[in-house]
Amino acid sequence: MSVVPPLIAVTYKWARRCAIALVGGTVILIGVAMIVLPGPAFIVIPAGLAILGLEFAWAKQWLNKIRATGGQMMDSAARYWPRKPQR
């Protein structure tokens, strides 16, 4: 049975945290660029927050707020534009 030295465990933890921060931050920056460029920014930005939410609590809280606001917006839009029955 091998025991992982504490230094390697800390190094792995920091490497994982840095990789998640780098990938998630890059996805968010691409999403912000898509606000003015053509692309689905409203999908990419929450995806970046979901990636960051794997490691950071503040990102998970932001994502939960976005989900709640998105749900409210969908309900509001459904009341404003009711669906027509299909024939």
C-alpha positions as CSV (number, residue, x, y, z in Angstrom):
1,M,0.0,0.0,0.0
2,S,1.6,3.3,-1.1
3,V,1.1,6.5,0.9
4,V,1.2,9.7,-1.1
5,P,3.5,12.2,0.5
6,P,1.7,15.4,1.7
7,L,3.8,17.6,-0.6
8,I,2.5,15.7,-3.7
9,A,-1.1,15.9,-2.4
10,V,-0.9,19.7,-1.9
11,T,0.8,20.1,-5.3
12,Y,-2.0,18.1,-7.0
13,K,-4.7,20.1,-5.2
14,W,-3.2,23.4,-6.3
15,A,-2.6,22.2,-9.8
16,R,-6.2,21.1,-10.1
17,R,-7.5,24.4,-8.7
18,C,-5.3,26.4,-11.1
19,A,-6.4,24.3,-14.1
20,I,-10.0,24.7,-13.2
21,A,-9.5,28.5,-12.7
22,L,-7.7,28.7,-16.0
23,V,-10.2,26.8,-18.1
24,G,-13.3,28.3,-16.4
25,G,-11.8,31.9,-16.7
26,T,-11.1,31.3,-20.3
27,V,-14.6,30.1,-21.0
28,I,-16.1,33.1,-19.2
29,L,-13.8,35.5,-21.2
30,I,-14.9,33.9,-24.4
31,G,-18.5,34.3,-23.3
32,V,-18.0,37.9,-22.5
33,A,-16.4,38.4,-25.9
34,M,-19.5,36.8,-27.5
35,I,-21.7,39.5,-26.0
36,V,-20.5,41.8,-28.8
37,L,-19.3,39.1,-31.2
38,P,-21.7,36.6,-32.8
39,G,-22.2,33.7,-30.6
40,P,-24.3,32.2,-27.7
41,A,-22.9,34.2,-24.8
42,F,-25.9,33.3,-22.7
43,I,-24.9,29.7,-22.8
44,V,-21.1,30.0,-22.6
45,I,-21.0,32.3,-19.6
46,P,-23.0,30.0,-17.3
47,A,-20.9,27.1,-18.6
48,G,-17.8,28.9,-17.5
49,L,-19.4,29.5,-14.1
50,A,-20.3,25.9,-13.8
51,I,-16.6,24.9,-14.5
52,L,-15.4,27.4,-11.9
53,G,-18.2,26.2,-9.5
54,L,-16.4,22.8,-9.3
55,E,-13.7,24.5,-7.2
56,F,-14.9,27.9,-6.1
57,A,-18.0,28.6,-3.9
58,W,-18.5,32.1,-5.2
59,A,-18.9,30.8,-8.7
60,K,-21.5,28.3,-7.6
61,Q,-23.5,31.0,-5.9
62,W,-23.4,33.2,-9.0
63,L,-24.6,30.3,-11.1
64,N,-27.5,29.6,-8.7
65,K,-28.5,33.3,-8.9
66,I,-28.3,33.1,-12.7
67,R,-30.5,30.0,-12.7
68,A,-33.1,31.6,-10.5
69,T,-33.2,34.8,-12.6
70,G,-33.3,32.7,-15.8
71,G,-36.3,30.8,-14.4
72,Q,-38.1,34.0,-13.5
73,M,-37.4,35.4,-17.0
74,M,-38.7,32.3,-18.6
75,D,-41.9,32.4,-16.5
76,S,-42.4,36.1,-17.4
77,A,-41.9,35.4,-21.1
78,A,-44.3,32.5,-21.0
79,R,-47.0,34.8,-19.5
80,Y,-46.3,37.5,-22.0
81,W,-46.2,35.3,-25.0
82,P,-48.6,32.4,-24.4
83,R,-48.3,29.4,-26.6
84,K,-50.9,28.8,-29.2
85,P,-52.5,25.4,-29.3
86,Q,-51.3,23.2,-32.1
87,R,-53.7,21.8,-34.6
